[in-house]
């Protein structure tokens, strides 16, 4: 059974949740946000899916119509944007090192592989340890806080100083930290981990800069066990026509790390176990239009689709106006 939870916002700004199971969608009573419902589930010692089922109403919903009307929010958010952490791991998918390695080849040789290739191979060798054993730590990056989170249909805005704004079709894990500091995985969502690949290509030490960008999250929070083989399509539409399109794979069957290993190496830091915080953790991808020579432009639309998610994630690309930042002495 496929079970998803969606956040809905009425025209007046009031919110409620939608539960979808095997194609049947209904509005819920009670908690109006995923975070509120998850906190109640943790307190009650119940699963998020069971807590949602208990709050079913007779009012049917049409998620696709709500998406087109712009009334669906990202799968998770936090009333205090500073309490939502956007972070992720790279070089986690089989084949993901190819594009990255090509960026850094100029500084390497056959006898001396790039740091990217070394990290990828270390992940292939030690990213899926037996249960109870800590595996190889992955590449890790910070993207920002909830101020940079965008939902379905919202623009992904590239700063004026950016050299590129490119899509990264991914799966994102959604986590809530319990009152005792326990990280709870609420589910996973489709995501576009938007990045600046030209900046990264210039020097891999600029990866941290290239990742400090907005990111988009799909409307559907997929509850329960995470599928191990997810296959989707990433597309860029320009002026109503498909500019670029390519399939992408995710899920553990297509990765060099277990999700549990990626989760361990994120939440091993005490700063990421603050009660009440939300974490959106991007699991990586092996498919980028940038690797195929695509140069995106403002107005392009990124579209990501992947079963078992029933709704696409679409976001237009925008470019911010220059901002002058002056530091003053107090």
C-alpha positions in Angstrom: 0.0 0.0 0.0 1.3 3.4 -1.0 0.6 6.0 1.7 1.5 9.7 1.3 0.8 12.8 3.4 0.4 16.2 1.9 0.2 19.8 3.4 -2.6 21.9 2.0 -3.3 25.6 2.3 -6.7 27.2 1.7 -7.1 30.5 0.0 -7.6 32.2 3.4 -4.2 30.8 4.6 -5.5 28.2 6.9 -4.0 24.8 6.7 -4.9 21.1 6.8 -3.5 17.7 5.8 -4.4 15.3 3.1 -3.9 11.5 3.4 -3.6 9.5 0.2 -3.7 5.7 0.3 -3.8 3.7 -2.9 -5.2 6.6 -4.9 -7.9 7.6 -2.4 -7.3 11.1 -1.0 -9.2 12.6 2.0 -8.7 15.7 4.2 -7.8 15.1 7.8 -9.1 16.6 11.0 -7.0 17.8 13.9 -3.3 18.8 13.4 -2.9 21.1 10.5 0.7 20.4 9.7 2.9 17.4 9.2 5.2 18.5 12.0 2.3 18.8 14.4 0.9 15.4 13.5 4.4 13.8 13.8 4.9 15.3 17.3 1.6 13.8 18.4 2.6 10.4 16.9 6.0 10.5 18.8 4.2 11.4 22.0 1.7 8.6 21.6 4.2 6.0 20.5 2.3 5.5 17.2 3.3 5.5 13.6 2.7 8.6 11.5 0.5 6.7 9.1 -1.7 5.3 11.9 -2.1 8.8 13.4 -3.2 10.1 10.1 -5.7 7.3 9.4 -7.4 8.0 12.7 -8.1 11.6 11.6 -9.6 10.8 8.2 -12.8 12.7 7.3 -15.4 12.1 4.7 -14.2 15.1 2.6 -12.5 13.9 -0.5 -9.5 15.7 -2.0 -8.0 15.9 -5.5 -4.3 16.3 -5.0 -3.6 16.9 -8.7 -6.2 19.7 -8.9 -4.9 21.2 -5.6 -1.3 21.1 -7.1 -2.4 22.9 -10.2 -4.2 25.5 -8.1 -1.1 26.2 -6.1 -2.6 25.0 -2.8 0.0 22.3 -1.9 3.0 23.1 0.2 6.3 21.4 0.5 6.1 18.0 2.3 7.5 19.5 5.5 8.1 23.0 6.9 8.7 24.6 10.3 7.1 27.7 11.8 10.6 28.9 12.6 12.7 28.8 9.4 15.9 28.7 11.5 14.9 25.4 13.0 14.8 23.6 9.6 18.2 22.3 8.3 18.8 21.7 4.7 21.8 19.4 4.1 22.9 16.4 2.0 25.4 13.9 0.9 27.1 13.5 -2.5 28.8 10.8 -4.5 26.3 8.3 -3.0 24.9 6.8 -6.2 26.4 4.3 -8.5 27.7 6.3 -11.4 27.6 9.6 -9.5 31.3 10.1 -9.6 31.5 10.3 -13.4 30.4 13.8 -13.8 32.1 15.1 -10.7 35.4 13.3 -11.7 35.3 15.0 -15.1 35.1 18.4 -13.4 38.3 17.8 -11.5 40.4 15.7 -14.0 42.7 18.6 -14.8 44.3 18.3 -11.4 44.7 14.5 -11.5 46.4 11.7 -13.4 45.9 8.0 -14.0 48.2 7.4 -11.0 46.5 9.9 -8.8 42.7 9.8 -9.0 40.7 12.8 -8.0 39.5 13.2 -4.4 36.0 12.8 -5.8 36.8 9.4 -7.3 38.6 8.4 -4.2 35.6 9.3 -2.0 33.2 7.5 -4.4 35.3 4.3 -4.4 35.5 4.4 -0.6 31.8 4.6 -0.5 31.4 1.7 -2.9 33.7 -0.4 -0.6 32.4 0.7 2.8 29.1 2.5 2.4 26.9 -0.6 2.9 28.2 -2.3 6.0 26.5 -5.2 7.8 23.9 -4.3 10.4 25.5 -2.8 13.5 28.7 -1.7 11.8 29.4 1.9 11.0 30.3 2.4 7.4 32.5 4.8 5.5 31.4 8.4 6.0 30.2 10.2 2.8 30.8 13.6 1.4 28.5 16.0 3.3 27.3 19.5 2.6 25.1 22.2 4.2 22.6 24.1 2.1 21.0 26.4 4.5 17.8 26.7 6.6 14.1 26.9 6.0 14.5 30.3 4.3 15.8 28.4 1.3 13.0 25.8 1.1 10.7 26.0 -1.9 7.5 24.0 -2.6 5.8 22.8 -5.8 5.5 25.5 -8.5 7.7 28.1 -6.6 10.7 29.6 -8.4 14.2 28.4 -7.6 16.0 31.7 -7.5 19.7 31.8 -8.3 21.7 34.7 -6.7 23.0 37.4 -9.0 26.6 36.3 -8.3 25.9 32.7 -9.2 27.6 31.3 -12.3 25.0 28.5 -12.9 21.7 27.3 -11.6 21.2 23.6 -12.2 18.8 20.9 -11.1 19.7 17.8 -9.1 16.8 15.3 -9.0 16.9 13.4 -5.7 15.2 11.7 -2.9 15.2 13.7 0.4 14.7 12.2 3.9 12.5 14.2 6.2 13.3 14.0 9.9 12.0 15.4 13.2 14.1 15.4 16.3 12.1 14.2 19.3 12.2 15.7 22.8 14.9 13.2 23.9 17.1 14.0 20.9 16.1 11.0 18.9 16.0 11.6 15.1 12.7 10.3 13.6 12.4 9.7 9.9 8.9 10.8 8.9 9.3 9.7 5.3 10.9 10.7 2.0 10.0 13.2 -0.7 11.0 14.1 -4.2 13.4 16.9 -4.3 15.4 19.3 -6.5 18.7 19.9 -4.7 19.5 23.0 -6.8 23.2 23.9 -7.1 25.8 26.0 -8.9 27.9 23.5 -10.9 30.1 26.0 -12.7 31.3 27.4 -9.4 32.0 23.8 -8.2 33.8 22.9 -11.3 36.2 25.8 -10.9 37.6 24.4 -7.7 36.2 21.5 -5.7 37.0 23.5 -2.5 34.2 25.8 -3.7 31.7 23.0 -3.3 30.5 24.6 -0.1 29.7 27.8 -1.9 28.0 26.0 -4.8 25.6 24.3 -2.4 24.4 27.4 -0.5 21.3 27.7 -2.8 17.6 27.2 -2.5 16.1 23.7 -2.8 12.6 22.5 -3.8 10.6 19.7 -2.1 7.7 17.9 -3.6 4.2 17.9 -1.9 4.1 14.2 -1.1 5.7 12.7 2.0 6.0 9.0 1.3 5.4 7.2 4.6 6.7 3.8 5.8 9.6 1.8 4.4 11.6 3.6 1.6 11.5 1.8 -1.7 14.9 0.4 -2.7 14.5 1.0 -6.4 13.0 4.3 -7.5 13.1 5.3 -11.2 12.1 8.6 -12.5 12.6 11.3 -15.2 14.3 14.7 -14.9 13.3 17.3 -17.6 14.0 20.9 -18.4 11.3 22.8 -20.4 12.2 26.0 -22.2 9.5 28.1 -23.9 7.1 25.2 -23.7 9.4 22.7 -25.3 11.5 20.0 -23.8 15.2 21.1 -23.9 16.6 18.1 -22.1 15.3 14.9 -20.6 16.9 11.9 -18.9 15.9 9.1 -16.6 17.4 8.9 -13.1 17.6 6.2 -10.5 17.6 6.4 -6.7 16.9 4.2 -3.8 19.4 1.9 -2.0 19.6 -0.6 -4.9 21.1 2.2 -7.0 23.3 3.7 -4.3 26.7 3.0 -2.8 25.5 3.7 0.7 22.7 2.4 2.9 20.4 5.2 4.0 21.1 4.2 7.6 24.8 4.9 7.0 24.1 8.4 5.5 21.7 9.1 8.4 24.3 8.0 11.0 27.0 10.3 9.7 24.6 13.2 9.7 23.0 12.7 13.1 26.2 11.7 14.9 26.8 15.4 15.4 25.0 16.6 18.6 24.1 20.0 17.0 21.8 18.1 14.6 19.9 16.4 17.4 18.2 19.5 18.9 14.7 18.6 20.0 12.0 20.1 17.8 14.2 20.7 14.7 13.3 19.5 11.2 16.0 18.1 8.9 15.7 17.8 5.1 18.5 15.6 4.0 19.3 15.2 0.3 20.6 11.7 -0.6 22.3 12.6 -3.9 21.9 11.9 -7.6 23.9 10.6 -10.6 21.9 12.6 -13.2 22.6 16.2 -14.1 21.8 18.3 -17.2 25.1 20.2 -16.6 27.0 17.0 -17.3 25.5 17.0 -20.8 26.5 20.6 -21.5 23.2 22.2 -20.7 23.3 25.9 -19.7 20.1 26.9 -18.0 18.3 30.2 -18.3 15.8 32.2 -16.3 12.4 31.0 -17.2 13.4 27.3 -17.7 11.2 24.9 -15.8 12.7 21.9 -14.0 10.3 18.9 -13.8 11.0 15.8 -11.7 8.7 12.7 -11.8 9.2 9.3 -10.2 6.9 6.5 -9.1 5.6 5.8 -6.5 5.1 9.5 -6.2 2.0 10.5 -8.2 2.7 14.2 -8.5 5.5 15.9 -10.4 7.8 18.5 -8.8 8.0 21.6 -11.1 9.9 24.7 -10.4 10.8 27.6 -12.8 14.3 29.1 -12.6 14.6 32.7 -11.6 17.6 35.1 -11.1 17.8 37.5 -8.2 18.8 41.1 -8.6 22.2 42.1 -7.3 22.4 43.0 -3.7 25.0 45.3 -2.1 26.1 44.0 1.3 28.1 46.4 3.4 29.5 45.4 6.8 29.5 48.3 9.3 31.6 48.8 12.4 29.4 49.3 15.5 
